[in-house]
């Protein structure tokens, strides 16, 4: 456990450095926004494309893993939704809380950290988890909020969801990478080196950006944020783990998926909450609390996975 904690510590130290920079205003909110754009559109996309282009979809795709992860995540989503309705929340607020409880920071934290901690073989399962989160659950939240406000589903809604997916650079990078791999096109040496250098900025850039963005978050509605953080850090990996056993997923891949499920609340949930004007403060607090607590919990789960 201590050895794994020491391995994860540099990742969280980078988040802490970013938090300090944001808190002291050495890094302004505008600077953080531009760094996040650089990581999101360039560095992380280069990393994902390079990973995907060097793999084949047949090597990565695992139906059992996808179904198990969907089952486990949907179960947590359902629990958070039920609790929200029992508290008398409307559909939009309940949907945001469910998204907070079930969607982790796989893109900015999971891809760089888990591939380094668990080995390069982890990239396939991590990309599958990321794809499920982006395609299934990011679409679901838009459908629930927009549908509840408009009172109906429309073609325009599904068109905007499809366009949003096409504009997401992480999805585009993964798809283009697999297409490149599918046609067995060799990556020219200069291009490979370019992608390696640009993708190398993803890990420090993403972690620093997470920390700097956390500096702007407020810790309001602590009891609700605590419940949502518990769902994300404890219930989500537990239920994903049970699903992996039920569907008999390969132990290594299952361990990677469980580790991904143990990650703290994703920053894009806050962006959605802010965009729709639905409970941004409780999402903000959940991100802050879950990220701080995950320094210990992620280390524990990764240590368990490696021990297994």
C-alpha positions in Angstrom: 0.0 0.0 0.0 2.8 2.5 0.9 4.6 1.7 -2.3 1.5 2.4 -4.4 0.7 5.5 -2.4 4.2 6.8 -3.1 3.6 6.1 -6.8 0.3 8.0 -6.9 1.6 10.8 -4.8 3.4 12.7 -7.6 0.1 12.7 -9.6 -1.8 14.3 -6.7 1.2 16.6 -6.0 0.8 18.0 -9.5 -2.9 18.6 -8.7 -1.8 20.3 -5.5 0.6 22.5 -7.3 -2.1 23.5 -9.7 -4.4 24.2 -6.8 -1.8 26.4 -5.2 -1.3 28.3 -8.4 -5.0 28.9 -8.8 -5.6 29.7 -5.1 -2.8 32.3 -5.1 -4.0 33.7 -8.4 -0.6 33.0 -9.9 -2.8 31.2 -12.4 -5.9 33.2 -13.1 -9.2 31.6 -14.1 -8.6 32.6 -17.7 -5.2 31.0 -17.7 -6.7 27.8 -16.3 -9.4 27.8 -19.0 -6.8 28.1 -21.7 -4.6 25.4 -20.2 -7.6 23.1 -20.0 -8.4 23.9 -23.7 -4.8 23.0 -24.7 -4.9 19.7 -22.8 -8.4 18.8 -24.0 -8.1 19.7 -27.7 -4.4 19.0 -28.3 -2.3 17.1 -25.7 -4.8 14.5 -24.5 -6.2 14.1 -28.0 -2.7 13.4 -29.3 -2.1 10.9 -26.6 -5.4 9.0 -27.2 -4.9 9.0 -31.0 -1.4 7.6 -30.6 -2.6 4.9 -28.3 -5.5 3.9 -30.5 -3.5 4.0 -33.7 -1.1 1.5 -32.3 -3.9 -0.9 -31.3 -6.6 -2.6 -33.2 -10.3 -2.3 -32.2 -10.5 -6.1 -32.0 -7.7 -6.1 -29.4 -9.4 -3.4 -27.3 -13.1 -4.3 -27.6 -14.4 -6.5 -24.8 -18.2 -6.9 -24.8 -18.3 -8.4 -21.3 -16.3 -5.4 -19.9 -18.5 -2.9 -21.6 -21.7 -4.6 -20.3 -20.3 -5.0 -16.8 -19.2 -1.4 -16.6 -22.5 -0.2 -17.9 -24.4 -2.3 -15.4 -22.3 -1.1 -12.4 -22.4 2.5 -13.4 -26.2 2.4 -14.2 -26.8 0.9 -10.8 -25.0 3.8 -9.0 -26.8 6.2 -11.3 -30.1 4.5 -10.2 -29.3 4.7 -6.5 -28.4 8.4 -6.7 -31.6 9.0 -8.7 -33.8 7.2 -6.2 -32.3 9.1 -3.3 -32.8 12.4 -5.2 -36.5 11.7 -5.9 -37.0 10.6 -2.2 -35.6 14.0 -1.2 -38.2 15.7 -3.5 -35.7 17.0 -6.1 -36.9 17.8 -9.7 -35.7 15.7 -12.6 -32.9 18.1 -13.7 -31.3 18.3 -10.2 -31.6 14.6 -9.7 -30.0 13.9 -13.0 -27.1 16.2 -12.2 -26.6 14.5 -8.8 -26.7 11.0 -10.5 -24.1 12.1 -13.0 -21.9 13.4 -10.2 -22.2 10.1 -8.3 -21.3 7.9 -11.3 -18.9 9.7 -13.7 -15.3 10.0 -12.8 -12.3 12.0 -14.2 -11.2 9.2 -16.6 -10.1 11.6 -19.4 -7.9 14.0 -17.5 -6.8 11.8 -14.6 -7.5 8.2 -15.5 -5.8 8.0 -18.9 -2.5 9.4 -17.9 -2.3 7.9 -14.3 -3.7 4.4 -14.8 -1.6 3.7 -17.9 1.5 4.6 -16.0 0.5 2.8 -12.8 -1.0 -0.4 -14.3 1.0 -0.7 -17.4 0.4 0.1 -21.1 -2.0 -2.8 -21.4 -4.4 -0.7 -19.3 -5.1 1.8 -22.1 -7.6 -0.5 -23.9 -9.9 -0.9 -20.9 -9.5 2.8 -19.9 -10.5 3.9 -23.4 -13.6 1.7 -23.3 -14.6 3.1 -19.9 -14.0 6.7 -21.2 -16.1 5.9 -24.4 -19.0 4.6 -22.3 -19.0 7.6 -20.1 -18.8 10.1 -23.0 -21.2 8.4 -25.4 -23.8 6.9 -23.0 -24.0 8.9 -19.8 -23.0 12.3 -21.3 -25.9 11.9 -23.7 -28.2 10.7 -21.0 -27.8 13.8 -18.9 -28.6 16.1 -21.8 -31.7 14.0 -22.7 -33.0 14.0 -19.1 -32.5 17.8 -18.5 -33.6 19.0 -21.9 -36.5 16.5 -22.0 -37.7 17.4 -18.6 -37.7 21.2 -19.4 -39.3 20.9 -22.9 -41.7 18.1 -21.8 -40.9 16.0 -24.8 -38.1 14.5 -26.9 -37.3 16.0 -30.3 -35.2 15.2 -33.3 -33.3 18.5 -32.7 -32.3 17.2 -29.3 -30.8 14.0 -30.6 -29.2 15.9 -33.4 -27.5 18.3 -31.0 -26.3 15.3 -28.9 -24.8 13.7 -32.0 -23.2 16.9 -33.0 -21.8 17.3 -29.5 -20.2 13.8 -29.6 -18.7 14.6 -33.0 -17.2 17.8 -31.6 -15.7 16.0 -28.6 -11.9 15.8 -29.4 -11.4 12.7 -27.2 -14.0 10.7 -29.1 -12.7 12.0 -32.4 -9.1 11.1 -31.5 -10.0 7.6 -30.4 -12.2 6.9 -33.5 -9.5 8.3 -35.9 -6.8 6.3 -34.1 -8.8 3.0 -34.6 -9.5 3.9 -38.2 -5.8 4.5 -38.8 -5.0 1.2 -37.1 -7.8 -0.5 -39.1 -6.2 0.5 -42.4 -2.8 -0.7 -41.1 -1.3 2.7 -42.0 2.2 3.0 -40.5 2.8 6.1 -38.5 5.7 8.1 -40.0 8.6 8.6 -37.6 8.3 12.5 -37.5 4.5 12.2 -36.9 5.0 9.6 -34.2 7.6 11.8 -32.5 5.3 14.8 -32.8 2.4 12.9 -31.2 4.7 11.6 -28.5 6.0 15.1 -27.6 2.5 16.7 -27.7 0.9 13.7 -25.9 3.6 13.9 -23.2 2.2 17.2 -22.2 -1.1 15.6 -21.4 -0.2 14.2 -18.0 1.4 17.2 -16.3 -1.0 19.6 -18.1 -4.1 17.8 -17.2 -3.2 17.3 -13.5 -2.1 20.9 -13.1 -5.4 22.1 -14.8 -7.4 19.9 -12.5 -5.8 21.5 -9.4 -6.1 25.0 -10.8 -9.8 24.5 -11.6 -10.4 23.1 -8.1 -9.1 26.4 -6.6 -12.2 28.1 -8.0 -14.6 25.5 -6.5 -16.6 26.2 -3.3 -17.4 23.7 -0.6 -21.1 24.4 -0.1 -23.8 21.8 0.8 -21.2 19.6 2.4 -23.6 16.8 3.5 -24.9 16.3 -0.1 -21.4 16.6 -1.6 -20.3 14.0 1.0 -23.0 11.6 -0.1 -22.2 12.0 -3.8 -18.5 11.6 -3.1 -19.2 8.4 -1.2 -21.2 7.1 -4.2 -18.4 8.0 -6.6 -15.4 6.7 -4.5 -17.0 3.7 -2.8 -20.2 2.6 -4.3 -19.2 3.0 -7.9 -16.0 0.8 -7.8 -17.8 -1.7 -5.5 -20.8 -2.2 -7.9 -18.5 -2.2 -11.0 -16.4 -4.8 -9.2 -19.5 -7.0 -8.5 -20.6 -6.6 -12.2 -17.1 -7.7 -13.4 -17.5 -10.9 -11.3 -21.0 -11.5 -12.5 -20.0 -11.1 -16.2 -16.7 -13.0 -15.7 -14.5 -10.2 -17.1 -10.8 -10.9 -17.5 -9.2 -10.2 -14.0 -6.7 -7.6 -15.3 -9.2 -5.7 -17.4 -11.7 -5.9 -14.5 -9.1 -4.4 -12.2 -8.4 -1.5 -14.6 -12.1 -0.8 -14.9 -12.6 -0.9 -11.1 -9.6 1.5 -10.7 -11.2 3.9 -13.3 -14.5 3.7 -11.4 -12.7 4.7 -8.2 -11.6 8.1 -9.7 -13.0 11.3 -8.3 -15.9 13.2 -9.9 -15.3 14.5 -13.4 -14.8 18.2 -14.0 -17.1 18.2 -17.0 -20.1 17.4 -14.7 -19.5 20.9 -13.2 -19.5 22.4 -16.7 -22.8 20.7 -17.5 -24.3 21.9 -14.1 -23.1 25.4 -14.8 -24.3 25.4 -18.4 -27.8 24.3 -17.5 -27.9 26.3 -14.2 -28.6 23.2 -12.1 -26.9 22.7 -8.7 -23.4 23.9 -9.7 -22.4 24.5 -6.0 -23.0 20.9 -4.8 -21.2 19.5 -7.9 -18.3 21.9 -7.2 -18.1 20.7 -3.6 -18.3 17.0 -4.6 -15.4 17.5 -7.0 -13.3 19.2 -4.3 -14.1 16.6 -1.6 -13.8 13.5 -3.9 -10.5 14.6 -5.3 -9.0 15.2 -1.9 -10.2 11.9 -0.5 -9.2 10.0 -3.6 -5.6 10.5 -2.7 -6.1 7.7 -0.3 -8.9 5.7 -1.8 -7.4 5.4 -5.3 -4.1 4.3 -3.8 -5.9 1.6 -1.9 -7.8 0.3 -4.9 -4.8 0.4 -7.3 -2.8 -1.5 -4.6 -5.6 -4.1 -4.4 -5.7 -4.5 -8.2 -1.9 -4.9 -8.4 -1.9 -7.3 -5.5 -4.5 -9.4 -7.3 
